[in-house]
Amino acid sequence: MRVAVDVMGGDNAPHVEVEGAVAAAREFGIPVTLVGDQERVRAELARHNCTGLDISVRHASEVVGMEDSASDAMRKKKDSSVRVAFELVKAGEAVAAVSAGNSGATMAAGMYVLKRMNGIDRPAIAQLFPTVSGKTLVLDVGGNVDCKPIHLVQFAVMGEVYARLMMGITSPRIGLLSNGEEASKGNELTRETSGLLRGKPVNYVGYVEGRDIFNGMVDVVVCDGFVGNVVLKLSEGLVEAVGKMLRSEIKSGFFSKIGYLLCRTAFANFKKTVDYAEYGGAPLLGINGVGMICHGGSNPKAIKNAIRFAHEYAQKGVNSRMAEKLTESFPQVSRDRESAPATDAGKENVA
């Protein structure tokens, strides 16, 4: 159950990725393959004690930068570290690929190399958010800016399977993000999607508002990638701002400092709950394999947890169960694709 890690894509590559991968191999016993410029990767590995750890290096001569377009990256950089990582999954040399690089290129590489699942038009990026009672899965958080109703329905089906297998929820409650809970709210996209969802084998509870992502009322929230990415970035900014405000208040006076000392365990627990590094990365749902997209500014802890998470995802066979649920939900689409001539299904998405 080896995990391939693109160690060249993040903001502080390859230092952070290598350190995180070494930690994952040491703490969880997960075999990892580090993909990137082998000279730089081996130099980074030499800084760590890797005795007894199952860590290998696969050379990749090119790097996809944050400024590169996804389509150009796939066409022109065929030996990029992110593409080689997914090629290892396709070849069966790894069960998952993890990257903190260009998210668009990572998504494109997953589609181009591993292709889409039957019943999926567009894969989605899923993200866990902390709530007052556990976690809520939100998808899509940036993979697809413009969506049709059928795409959101597909996201809901994938999210339902994910919540059951990875979050341990027997009958996940699915909500559709809107500007109000009333059926009269929303827009053309949400109203048509809501009607379609009521006919699918999922526990759809109707419209939810942005606040419901954090209050635990639902387990899965579905939206298009434009809205989802705004939710994600707003949440990250809010956590950062709250942290700064708290630090400022704590330093403002003697009694505030005393109060902090008395409550520092609670503060530490809160920080752990809202820290994105605890979640590692966001899984790319809807491809024939496991792909994990990490924040470009990920620290070693986030990379370590992303590797752990990707390994667990593969171990639990989430994709095979997801394929079964998609066939149940979209039987005609699955039959049509199975009977169609073989084509390079990823190219039209990348282009």
Buried (B, 14 or more C-beta within 10 A) or exposed (E): EBBBBBBBBBEBBBBBBBBBBBBBBBEBEBBBBBBBBBEBBEEBBEEBEBEEBEBEBBBBEBBBBEEBBBBEBBBEBEEBBBBBBBBBBBEEEBBBBBBBBBBBBBBBBBBBBBBBBBBBBBBBBBBBBBBEEEBBBBBBBBBBEEBBBBBBBBBBBBBBBBBBBBBEBEEBBBBBBBEEBEEEEBEEBBBBBBEBBEEBEBBBBBBBBBEBBBEBBBBBBBBBBBBBBBBBEEBEEEBEEEBEEBEEEBEEEEEBEEEBEEEEEEBEEBEEEBBBBBBBBBBBBBBBBBBBBBBBEBBBBBBBBBBBBBBBBBEEEBBEBBBEBBBEBBEEBBEEBEEEEEEEBBEEBBE
